[in-house]
Amino acid sequence: MTGRAGHPDPVSEQLLRRRILLLAGRLDDAAAQEAAARAMLADAEGTEPLRLRISCPDGEPAAALLLADTLRLMRAPVVATATGLVGGPAVAVYAAAGHRTASAHAAFRLVEHRAEFRGPAAELASAAALHRDEADRLAGLIAAATGRDPARVTADLRAGTLLSAADAVGYGLVHELA
């Protein structure tokens, strides 16, 4: 992550040297691109596990898909630990890790991303179709990781299901509590 005036954040640099990737706050395009670049750098340096610490209450679907796909394509194993609230599209990033743990106070908010569109009818239809496709892909990633039916995951996302860390173990999202 970058600090003030675009200079590298020394704490993030030290964490990356230890193969720890910290992802906190809203997951937007810039955060996802930087995290993906850092993950690829770590992957290029070796196959020791990359430890992802995540606490993202929400995010953009395209950003989450970019980072989730990057993590899934890595040679190095990815071990994710939820350290706070992980919600919306960011749940798919967490689900992309091969091994998933959560602190006892972590929580997961399964919710579809809300979007607003403006413009001519043709653009609205195209934007709505893209939004639906992204939502389906995010639900598919979560379903694949949890072993649940994609339709069930979609229903849980639409309902805004909130899972405690312990509930997320039963859901199949978390492998073990940290």
HUBELLIN-V823957 format. One record per residue. N is the residue number from 1. RES is the residue in one small letter. PHI is phi in whole degrees, 0 to 359 (999 if undefined). OMEGA is omega as a letter, one per 20 degrees, with the letter a starting at -180 (none if undefined). Layout:
n->{N:N}
res->{RES:RES}
phi->{PHI:PHI}
omega->{OMEGA:OMEGA}
//
This chain:
n->{1:2:3:4:5:6:7:8:9:10:11:12:13:14:15:16:17:18:19:20:21:22:23:24:25:26:27:28:29:30:31:32:33:34:35:36:37:38:39:40:41:42:43:44:45:46:47:48:49:50:51:52:53:54:55:56:57:58:59:60:61:62:63:64:65:66:67:68:69:70:71:72:73:74:75:76:77:78:79:80:81:82:83:84:85:86:87:88:89:90:91:92:93:94:95:96:97:98:99:100:101:102:103:104:105:106:107:108:109:110:111:112:113:114:115:116:117:118:119:120:121:122:123:124:125:126:127:128:129:130:131:132:133:134:135:136:137:138:139:140:141:142:143:144:145:146:147:148:149:150:151:152:153:154:155:156:157:158:159:160:161:162:163:164:165:166:167:168:169:170:171:172:173:174:175:176:177:178}
res->{m:t:g:r:a:g:h:p:d:p:v:s:e:q:l:l:r:r:r:i:l:l:l:a:g:r:l:d:d:a:a:a:q:e:a:a:a:r:a:m:l:a:d:a:e:g:t:e:p:l:r:l:r:i:s:c:p:d:g:e:p:a:a:a:l:l:l:a:d:t:l:r:l:m:r:a:p:v:v:a:t:a:t:g:l:v:g:g:p:a:v:a:v:y:a:a:a:g:h:r:t:a:s:a:h:a:a:f:r:l:v:e:h:r:a:e:f:r:g:p:a:a:e:l:a:s:a:a:a:l:h:r:d:e:a:d:r:l:a:g:l:i:a:a:a:t:g:r:d:p:a:r:v:t:a:d:l:r:a:g:t:l:l:s:a:a:d:a:v:g:y:g:l:v:h:e:l:a}
phi->{999:260:262:295:54:77:281:302:282:297:293:298:297:295:298:296:299:266:63:242:245:263:230:223:90:295:271:254:301:297:296:293:296:293:296:296:297:294:296:294:298:298:294:291:274:160:253:296:303:262:259:263:253:232:211:237:288:194:181:268:304:297:296:296:296:302:288:299:296:299:296:291:270:290:285:287:295:246:246:257:234:279:245:194:278:242:219:57:300:296:299:293:296:301:294:288:288:291:226:232:239:212:290:300:267:293:214:230:250:277:209:288:291:270:223:237:235:223:138:296:307:297:291:297:297:295:296:295:295:296:299:296:298:298:298:295:293:297:298:297:297:293:298:297:288:263:77:264:294:305:295:293:297:300:297:294:295:294:280:72:296:252:243:288:301:295:297:292:295:297:287:95:281:252:279:202:276:279}
omega->{a:r:a:r:r:r:r:r:a:r:r:r:r:r:a:r:r:r:r:r:a:r:a:a:a:r:r:a:a:a:a:r:r:r:r:r:r:r:r:r:r:a:r:a:r:a:r:a:r:a:r:r:a:r:a:a:a:r:r:a:a:r:r:r:r:a:r:r:r:a:a:a:a:r:a:r:r:r:a:r:r:a:a:r:r:a:r:a:a:r:r:r:r:a:a:a:r:r:a:r:r:r:a:a:r:r:a:r:r:a:r:r:r:a:r:a:r:r:r:a:a:r:r:r:r:r:r:r:r:r:r:r:r:r:r:r:r:r:r:r:r:r:a:a:a:a:a:r:r:r:r:r:r:r:r:r:r:a:a:a:r:a:r:r:r:r:a:r:r:r:a:a:a:r:a:r:a:none}
//
